[in-house]
Amino acid sequence: PVSATAAMFGGNPQALAAMAMAQNGGSGIGAAPANMNMYSAQAQAQAQAAGYGAQAMIAAPHHPIPEFLYQLTKMLTDENSAYIEWKEGRIFVYDPPALADNVLHRYFRHSKYASFQRQLNYFGFKK
């Protein structure tokens, strides 16, 4: 099984975010600066003038944690326990080929187990 220090998480998959933020200096991989808007005020004004309304230019909500950890948490809390599970402060992968074929593509832009494992290692998970 792939695991991280159980004490860091207290058995809670939502604590993944806290670990990642601590390891990555509070920002995480690919995190946008807190004051960054996806669209400029000028672009928003142009959209309103063109009749698209204020809602047209509202950016998708930014996750305060790295996207990988957000999706990993979703994967662990959804019904995927036949393939991957969080218990006793560890992540257990029961069938890596089946996880790659049936689950990974629903949460990530790839379905390669090696890429998934590399990301786990980057965020401090160890075999």
N, C-alpha and C positions, 0 to 999 in steps of 0.2 A: 504493500500500500504506500501511497504518497502521503507524507505527513509534514506538519510543521510543529513547532513547540506547542504542546497542548496548553501550557499555562498562558500563552499569549492570547488564546482565543476563549478560554473558559468553556469550551464545548459549544460555542455559538457561531454558526456560519456567518452571521451578520458582522461579526467582529473582524472578518477579513479586511474590511475597509480600514479599520483602525491600524492594523498591522501594516498595510501597504502605505498608508499616509506617513506612519512613523519611519518606515524604511526609505521612502522616497522624499524625505524632507518636506512633507506636507502637500506636495502638489501631484504626485503620481505621474505616470507616463501619459503623454498626450493631453494632459489637463490644460485647459485654457486659463489665462489669467482671470482672476475674479472680476476685474473691471472691463473685460472684453465683451462687446456686443457683436452679434453675428452680422448685423446690418447697421449701416450708418444712419444718422438722423436724416441726412439728405435722401437716402434711398427710401426710408420710411415715408418721408413727405411726398416723394414722387409717386409711391404706390398709392397713397391716400388721394393725391390729385388725379390719378388715373382711374379712381373709382374702386380700388380694391379693398378699401377699408383698413382700419387699424390692425385687424387680426391677420392680415395677409403677410406681414413681415415679422411676426413674432417668431423668434427662434425657438427651436426645441429646447426643453429644459436641459441644462448642463448637469451631469452627474458629478458630485464632488469627489468621487473616487475614480480610479482608473477603470476604463471600460471592461477590461478583462475580468477584474474582480467583481464588477457589477453583474456581468453575465454568468460568472462562476457561481455567485450567490444565488442567482435565479435558477441555474441548473440544479444546484444542490437542494433548493427548497421546492422545486417542482417534482413531479412523480417520475423520477429517473432512478429509483433505488435499485433496480435490477442491474444497472450499469455502473453507477457511481453514487456514493453515499458519504455523508459527514456524520461521524459518530465518535464519541470519546475523544474529541479534539483532533481527529485525523480524517483525511479524505481517503476512502477506499474505492479503488477502481477494480471492479470485479471481472470485466471482460473488455480490455482495451479495443480489440477490433470491432466489437459490437457497439461500443461507445462511439467510435469514429463513424461507423456506418449509420447509426440510428439517432444520435443525440447531438453531436458537436455542430453539425450544420444548422441546427435550430438556434444556436446561441452565438456562433462565431462565423466569420466570413470564410471559413475553411472547415474541412472535416478530417484533418490530419492529426492523428494522435501525437506524433512527434512534435508538432508545433504547439499543441496543447500542453504537453509535458515540459517543453522549453519555457513556456510562459509560467507554468507552476514553479519551475526552478528559479526563474528570475525573481518571483515574488517571495522566495524564501522557503518554498516547500521542498522537502528532501525525501528520497526513497527510504 
